[in-house]
Amino acid sequence: MKFEREGNWIFQKDDGGTVVAEVTFPNLSEGVVVINHTFVDDSLRGRGIASALVEAAYEAIKAEGKKAKLTCPYAVKWFEDRPDKNDIVIG
């Protein structure tokens, strides 16, 4: 699955240019972002897109040497299910 990225926003658009899936992780402080929102359009649910978005955010955050605070309920659950990915998570 191929996503686009602009800053701390990873997303997918449909053919008409409408955002149909996204994860946002704005800067919270120096070296820390907050994963605060994950969205997948109803028409795309059940395909693992939300998981792939959070995985992409994880990879981007880790590659930049940052840490992440989690406020998005989906992201909280995603990281709970993957303790090996908690190296970037802070309280």
C-alpha positions in Angstrom: 0.0 0.0 0.0 1.4 3.4 -1.0 0.7 6.5 1.0 1.6 10.1 0.5 3.4 12.1 3.2 3.5 15.8 3.9 5.3 16.6 7.1 3.6 14.8 10.0 0.6 13.7 8.0 0.5 10.4 6.1 -2.5 9.9 3.9 -4.2 8.3 0.9 -6.5 10.1 -1.6 -9.0 8.6 -3.9 -9.0 9.3 -7.7 -10.9 12.5 -7.1 -8.4 13.9 -4.6 -10.4 13.3 -1.5 -8.5 12.1 1.6 -9.9 8.6 2.4 -7.3 7.5 5.0 -4.9 9.4 7.2 -2.8 9.4 10.3 -1.6 12.7 11.9 1.3 13.1 14.3 2.0 16.8 14.9 5.0 18.0 16.9 4.4 18.2 20.6 7.8 19.4 21.7 11.4 19.0 20.7 11.9 15.4 19.5 8.3 14.4 20.5 5.2 14.0 18.3 1.7 13.0 19.3 -0.2 10.4 17.2 -3.6 12.0 17.6 -5.7 10.9 14.8 -6.3 7.9 12.5 -9.1 7.9 9.9 -10.2 5.4 7.3 -13.2 5.9 5.1 -16.0 3.4 5.7 -15.7 2.2 2.2 -12.1 1.0 2.9 -12.5 -0.4 6.4 -11.5 -4.0 7.1 -8.5 -4.0 4.7 -5.8 -3.3 7.2 -5.3 0.3 6.1 -5.4 1.9 9.5 -2.8 -0.6 10.7 -0.6 0.2 7.7 -1.0 3.9 8.4 0.2 3.6 12.0 3.0 1.4 10.9 4.1 4.0 8.4 3.9 6.7 11.1 6.0 4.5 13.4 8.6 4.0 10.8 8.8 7.8 10.0 8.9 8.8 13.7 11.6 6.2 14.4 13.7 7.2 11.3 13.7 10.8 12.6 14.8 9.7 16.0 11.7 11.1 17.7 9.4 9.7 20.4 5.6 9.6 20.3 2.9 10.3 22.8 -0.4 8.4 21.9 -3.8 10.1 22.2 -5.5 8.4 19.2 -7.4 5.3 20.6 -6.6 3.3 17.5 -2.9 4.0 17.9 -3.0 3.2 21.6 -4.4 -0.3 20.8 -2.1 -0.8 17.8 1.0 -0.2 20.0 -0.4 -2.3 22.9 -0.7 -5.2 20.4 2.9 -4.7 19.2 5.2 -4.4 22.3 8.2 -4.6 20.0 7.2 -1.2 18.5 7.0 0.6 21.9 10.6 1.8 21.6 9.3 5.2 20.4 6.3 5.5 22.9 6.4 7.8 25.8 3.9 8.2 28.6 
